[in-house]
């Protein structure tokens, strides 16, 4: 958008006085009239082609020109009211409402899509109780694994200590001898 934008004293629209071919007040008025009378899916593109501007120019002016933006929003709101009127006359015919409801949810969200205008700050809220529970569960599992590892170490140490004892130092008791004799008699050597 070249040049400095200054308000037109008649319309209030911002325009660049140095560029006659720019998106001036006359073109903005014509654009809004074309959109109002041709509110189809490609209405913006067609209106831009008819008045010799780009859609990018329109969107730049919507960002910078508060009067143009206000007129644009009023135009959309008025169209939504027209859609609402058609919707109420066709409300009992389920085949004729889905498209209008989608439009109304987008452009009259305060009424047809409550919660859609809730500000999103890009943060995620996490329920701390769930995290704490997960951490507790993780600690329990880690403790159990540690206890199992420790018991395996202790068991291995016990087995190693029994294997390291010399066999000649082990003197069988009478009960052990009787048990071994009975075991041999059964044929289980």
LUMSEMAR-953456 format. One record per residue: chain; z, x, y of N, C-alpha, C in turn; residue in three letters. Coordinates in steps of 0.001 Angstrom, whole numbers, plus 500000, padded with zeros to 6 digits. Atoms other than C-alpha are relative to their C-alpha. Layout:
  chain    n_zz    n_xx    n_yy   ca_zz   ca_xx   ca_yy    c_zz    c_xx    c_yy  resn
      A       Z       X       Y       Z       X       Y       Z       X       Y   ALA
...
This chain:
  chain    n_zz    n_xx    n_yy   ca_zz   ca_xx   ca_yy    c_zz    c_xx    c_yy  resn
      A  500000  500855  498843  500000  500000  500000  500000  500906  501227   UNK
      A  500098  499053  498904  498770  502049  502942  500613  499469  501288   UNK
      A  499529  500345  498659  500322  502109  506393  501379  499392  500029   UNK
      A  498699  500607  499767  503475  500682  507866  499814  498491  500046   UNK
      A  500086  501459  500018  504065  497005  507223  500825  499427  501146   UNK
      A  499317  500662  498881  504952  494841  510205  499867  498499  499815   UNK
      A  500078  501453  500162  505764  491127  510286  498952  499378  500917   UNK
      A  500952  500782  499208  503004  488792  511436  500832  498989  500783   UNK
      A  499161  500899  499203  504509  486791  514329  499795  498528  499655   UNK
      A  500271  501404  500313  502904  483530  513131  500533  499629  498612   UNK
      A  499646  500352  501387  503455  483619  509337  501309  500623  499532   UNK
      A  498815  499284  500448  506327  486074  509005  499712  500959  498854   UNK
      A  500374  499088  501076  504451  487884  506222  499867  501412  500547   UNK
      A  500215  498610  499621  504455  491677  506304  498548  500353  499740   UNK
      A  501379  499551  500182  501038  493218  506790  499803  501327  500703   UNK
      A  500327  498706  499407  499449  496500  507737  498965  499760  501085   UNK
      A  500931  500287  498905  497858  496140  511187  498818  500965  500067   UNK
      A  501058  498998  499927  495741  499276  510722  498886  499789  498970   UNK
      A  500981  500165  501067  493889  498078  507614  499571  498538  499914   UNK
      A  500512  501371  500006  491732  494966  507947  499783  499486  498590   UNK
      A  500274  500402  501377  490973  494938  504206  501269  499871  499165   UNK
      A  498758  500040  500780  494634  494993  503191  500393  498558  499674   UNK
      A  499472  501300  500392  496646  492139  501745  500749  499425  501202   UNK
      A  499428  500500  498745  497218  490496  505138  500480  498554  499840   UNK
      A  499451  501359  500028  498730  487123  506029  498973  498972  499536   UNK
      A  501040  500957  500412  495433  485229  505649  499771  500054  498489   UNK
      A  500219  499849  501440  494935  486660  502159  501208  499516  499203   UNK
      A  498796  500470  500686  498541  485915  501191  500029  498478  499945   UNK
      A  500041  501474  499969  498166  482282  502274  498961  499496  499014   UNK
      A  501074  500400  500921  494871  481985  500369  500432  500223  498544   UNK
      A  499512  499687  501345  496429  483654  497308  500973  498924  499521   UNK
      A  499006  501005  500385  499373  481236  497268  499356  498632  499772   UNK
      A  500716  501272  500190  497030  478248  497661  499232  499997  498677   UNK
      A  500749  499910  501268  494861  479431  494762  500929  499891  498800   UNK
      A  499031  500060  501113  497889  479926  492515  500566  498591  499871   UNK
      A  499417  501340  500042  499352  476555  493459  499019  498996  499402   UNK
      A  501002  500941  500488  496092  474765  492655  499382  500419  498670   UNK
      A  500557  499517  501252  495252  476861  489573  501080  500763  499230   UNK
      A  498875  499297  500621  498528  477647  487778  499777  500294  498515   UNK
      A  500288  499683  501395  496880  478807  484556  500509  501397  499669   UNK
      A  499534  498701  500480  497773  481849  482486  499389  501143  500796   UNK
      A  500659  498919  499279  495200  484008  484272  499784  499657  501467   UNK
      A  500139  500398  498604  495654  482378  487682  500169  501149  500969   UNK
      A  499769  498879  499094  496987  485550  489318  498777  500907  500027   UNK
      A  501159  499111  500069  494079  487665  488119  498797  499362  500691   UNK
      A  501132  500684  499370  491507  485074  489167  500171  499913  501513   UNK
      A  499750  500085  498556  493134  484584  492571  499780  501359  500665   UNK
      A  500198  498653  499453  493158  488357  493128  498508  500319  500103   UNK
      A  501443  499740  499977  489463  488586  492227  499324  499212  501120   UNK
      A  500626  500842  498978  488572  485701  494556  500264  500490  501424   UNK
      A  499721  499543  498628  490284  487237  497589  499818  501511  500168   UNK
      A  500332  498578  499898  489403  490865  496790  501178  500947  500071   UNK
      A  498854  499086  500082  492779  492438  496007  500321  500253  498535   UNK
      A  499586  499718  501373  494425  493888  492931  501333  499321  499713   UNK
      A  498677  500535  500335  497343  492350  491040  501122  500963  500387   UNK
      A  498991  499014  499598  499206  495606  491770  500396  499810  501461   UNK
      A  499702  500243  498579  498935  494884  495497  500910  498794  500155   UNK
      A  499160  501202  499943  500419  491443  494933  501439  500353  499619   UNK
      A  498648  499678  500463  503374  492837  492991  500717  500949  500958   UNK
      A  499385  499126  498997  503980  495560  495587  500474  499188  501201   UNK
      A  499599  500837  498859  504060  492949  498354  501151  499079  499620   UNK
      A  498863  500823  500430  506384  490758  496295  501299  500801  500077   UNK
      A  498807  499147  499923  508809  493698  496193  500411  500281  501440   UNK
      A  499707  499532  498641  508528  494570  499891  500027  498912  501062   UNK
      A  500128  501048  498980  507766  491336  501723  500895  498819  499619   UNK
      A  499068  501063  500386  510782  488973  501565  499462  498595  500262   UNK
      A  500555  501334  499708  508895  486043  503154  498978  499624  498923   UNK
      A  500991  500241  501052  506016  486357  500668  500708  499730  498674   UNK
      A  499239  500190  501231  508511  486686  497819  500640  498617  499963   UNK
      A  499364  501319  499934  510368  483551  498967  498974  498885  499779   UNK
      A  501063  501011  500188  507109  481552  499175  499554  499984  498536   UNK
      A  500401  499890  501410  506144  482831  495702  501034  499314  499098   UNK
      A  498938  500614  500799  509515  481793  494238  500022  498481  500196   UNK
      A  500060  501442  499747  509275  478361  495904  498825  499373  499252   UNK
      A  501187  500493  500707  505782  477929  494461  500304  499860  498502   UNK
      A  499653  500056  501431  507043  478754  490942  501006  498889  499725   UNK
      A  498980  501033  500188  510067  476482  491370  499384  498601  500100   UNK
      A  500654  501306  499846  507913  473570  492619  499149  499675  498783   UNK
      A  500799  500229  501203  505576  474028  489677  500903  499634  498823   UNK
      A  499060  500323  501071  508575  473999  487341  500484  498556  500119   UNK
      A  499612  501407  499814  509652  470677  488873  498878  499054  499566   UNK
      A  501128  500817  500468  506159  469307  488232  499972  499961  498480   UNK
      A  499955  499941  501471  506419  470477  484628  501147  499134  499491   UNK
      A  498852  500814  500401  509855  468856  484390  499651  498513  500069   UNK
      A  500421  501398  499891  508316  465570  485592  499109  499588  498832   UNK
      A  500869  500298  501150  505608  465712  482916  500836  499980  498727   UNK
      A  499131  499941  501176  508255  466683  480369  500778  498701  499825   UNK
      A  499224  501236  500114  510338  463624  481163  499124  498817  499605   UNK
      A  500879  501105  500398  507318  461340  480779  499524  500138  498553   UNK
      A  500444  499772  501383  506459  462915  477392  501161  500362  499084   UNK
      A  498828  499515  500728  509990  463525  476187  500111  499454  498580   UNK
      A  499883  500573  501335  509708  461222  473176  498906  500469  499048   UNK
      A  501068  499483  500842  506553  462919  471880  500269  501477  499709   UNK
      A  499612  498609  500281  507712  466089  470109  498833  500984  500030   UNK
      A  501151  499104  499979  504170  467501  470045  499699  500508  501405   UNK
      A  500363  499667  498619  504084  467724  473831  501107  500697  500778   UNK
      A  498883  499466  499222  507344  469421  474739  500234  501502  499854   UNK
      A  499653  498600  500253  507526  472909  473268  499501  500934  501100   UNK
      A  500543  499107  498976  505231  474575  475788  500716  499829  501328   UNK
      A  499314  500239  498729  506938  472938  478744  501447  500495  499946   UNK
      A  498637  499491  500126  510388  473772  477420  500041  501525  500142   UNK
      A  500053  498540  499868  509413  477429  477113  499835  500391  501462   UNK
      A  500213  499704  498584  508177  477410  480691  501286  499747  500795   UNK
      A  498777  500340  499275  511322  475688  481946  501126  500984  499689   UNK
      A  498976  499009  500346  513548  478128  480058  499784  501288  500774   UNK
      A  500307  498767  499277  511754  480993  481790  500242  499849  501501   UNK
      A  499975  500131  498544  511630  479583  485312  501125  499133  500549   UNK
      A  498826  500762  499580  514611  477240  485430  501127  500286  499010   UNK
      A  499062  499593  501041  516897  479205  483177  501429  499532  500271   UNK
      A  498643  500460  499704  520044  478132  485019  500265  498621  499402   UNK
      A  499855  501346  500533  519395  474613  483715  499610  499928  498523   UNK
      A  500550  500136  501350  517405  475118  480491  500279  501185  499084   UNK
      A  499704  498827  500819  518526  478546  479288  501256  500676  500544   UNK
      A  498788  499434  499420  522132  479071  480391  500393  501286  499273   UNK
      A  499618  498709  500573  523372  482593  479841  498897  501032  500098   UNK
      A  501111  499055  499895  519925  484132  480297  500118  500845  501251   UNK
      A  499869  499260  498747  520839  485204  483812  501278  500828  500050   UNK
      A  498813  499173  500050  523969  486980  482670  499588  501443  500237   UNK
      A  500408  498613  499711  523785  490463  484151  500183  500895  498786   UNK
      A  499944  499039  501090  523050  493141  481607  500170  501381  500615   UNK
      A  499768  498682  499420  524508  496510  482460  499644  501122  499049   UNK
      A  500436  498966  500917  523158  498348  479456  501107  500560  499126   UNK
      A  498921  499503  500845  526549  498827  477809  500161  499087  498795   UNK
      A  499757  500755  501217  527507  497712  474368  501504  499885  499825   UNK
      A  498590  500217  500225  530895  496176  473748  500245  499966  498500   UNK
      A  499689  499927  501423  532388  497036  470373  501421  499513  499816   UNK
      A  498673  500503  500307  535315  495227  468898  500825  501157  499437   UNK
      A  499184  498843  500376  537990  497939  468687  500742  499748  498696   UNK
      A  499287  500296  501231  539832  496159  465884  499165  500364  498789   UNK
      A  500883  499669  501113  536829  496590  463619  499930  501514  499838   UNK
      A  500040  498538  500078  536606  500277  464498  501306  500548  499440   UNK
      A  498713  499533  500501  540326  500747  463912  500129  499738  498504   UNK
      A  499957  500334  501427  540065  498985  460562  499130  500958  499190   UNK
      A  500896  499081  500695  537121  501167  459586  500614  501394  499940   UNK
      A  499350  498685  499995  539008  504298  460624  501160  500039  499005   UNK
      A  498904  500068  500968  542067  503179  458613  499466  500080  498574   UNK
      A  500616  499982  501332  539855  502551  455594  499510  501406  499671   UNK
      A  500502  498640  500202  538257  505964  456035  501165  500953  499698   UNK
      A  498830  499157  500255  541713  507595  456199  500557  499764  498603   UNK
      A  499484  500326  501341  542844  505773  453033  499130  500657  498936   UNK
      A  500920  499399  500963  539739  506910  451169  500152  501516  500004   UNK
      A  499858  498545  499901  540118  510465  452462  501304  500461  499357   UNK
      A  498716  499659  500618  543800  510520  451415  499915  499906  498481   UNK
      A  500149  500166  501453  542915  509222  447946  499189  501146  499417   UNK
      A  500823  498880  500470  540212  511856  447550  500815  501281  500003   UNK
      A  499161  498799  499916  542659  514543  448689  501016  500014  498869   UNK
      A  499020  500069  501092  545294  513330  446205  499340  500273  498654   UNK
      A  500722  499756  501262  542728  513301  443392  499668  501480  499883   UNK
      A  500327  498570  500015  541592  516805  444326  501248  500830  499714   UNK
      A  498759  499263  500212  545196  518022  444476  500492  499849  498567   UNK
      A  499526  500211  501375  546071  516439  441111  499107  500747  499008   UNK
      A  500883  499231  500871  543000  518042  439535  500344  501479  500056   UNK
      A  499603  498593  499862  544090  521407  440920  501276  500252  499227   UNK
      A  498720  499849  500700  547624  520918  439601  499770  499946  498495   UNK
      A  500294  500132  501423  546295  519779  436224  499305  501251  499473   UNK
      A  500703  498784  500408  543965  522754  436045  500964  501171  499939   UNK
      A  499015  498919  500024  546856  525067  436900  500904  499889  498776   UNK
      A  499149  500204  501178  548982  523498  434161  499263  500399  498727   UNK
      A  500793  499654  501173  546208  523845  431591  499850  501517  499922   UNK
      A  500174  498550  499973  545614  527427  432677  501293  500699  499619   UNK
      A  498725  499350  500325  549323  528252  432412  500315  499866  498519   UNK
      A  499774  500167  501440  549502  526833  428835  499052  500878  499205   UNK
      A  500959  499170  500719  546386  528697  427767  500358  501467  500127   UNK
      A  499687  498591  499790  547735  531929  429170  501216  500461  499201   UNK
      A  498839  499609  500807  550859  531812  426976  499524  500629  498696   UNK
      A  500411  499401  501277  550566  534152  423973  500436  499121  498843   UNK
      A  499747  500906  501126  550401  532241  420704  501131  500487  499127   UNK
      A  498935  499525  500868  552900  534521  418890  501370  499642  500540   UNK
      A  498700  500361  499438  555650  533474  421295  500349  498552  499728   UNK
      A  499738  501407  500257  555321  529849  420257  500472  499887  498561   UNK
      A  499425  500164  501329  557579  529122  417325  500039  498522  499711   UNK
      A  499989  501427  500293  556926  525796  415675  501377  499553  499563   UNK
      A  498718  500569  500406  559920  523589  415269  499828  499373  498642   UNK
      A  500026  500639  501310  560825  521860  412035  499156  498753  500065   UNK
      A  500783  501226  499856  559338  518622  413301  498517  500312  500047   UNK
      A  501405  499622  499914  556081  520402  414133  499471  500394  498635   UNK
      A  500423  499558  501328  555945  521955  410659  499807  498811  499085   UNK
      A  500118  501200  500831  556592  518609  408937  498765  499205  500398   UNK
      A  501165  500748  499501  553973  516953  411090  498703  500638  499518   UNK
      A  501208  499308  500443  551421  519609  410242  499781  499825  498502   UNK
      A  500121  500194  501459  552184  519267  406476  499504  498596  499696   UNK
      A  500433  501389  500233  551823  515469  406603  498542  499820  500403   UNK
      A  501369  500106  499496  548626  515832  408534  499009  500598  499022   UNK
      A  500862  499357  500989  547181  518221  405949  499891  499173  498731   UNK
      A  500009  500830  501207  548138  515905  403092  499020  498840  500146   UNK
      A  500929  501099  499774  546093  513159  404639  498560  500500  500014   UNK
      A  501337  499431  500030  543114  515506  404553  499400  500220  501376   UNK
      A  500474  499805  498633  542877  515956  408244  500474  501347  500484   UNK
      A  499589  498652  499707  543064  519626  408712  499944  500327  501451   UNK
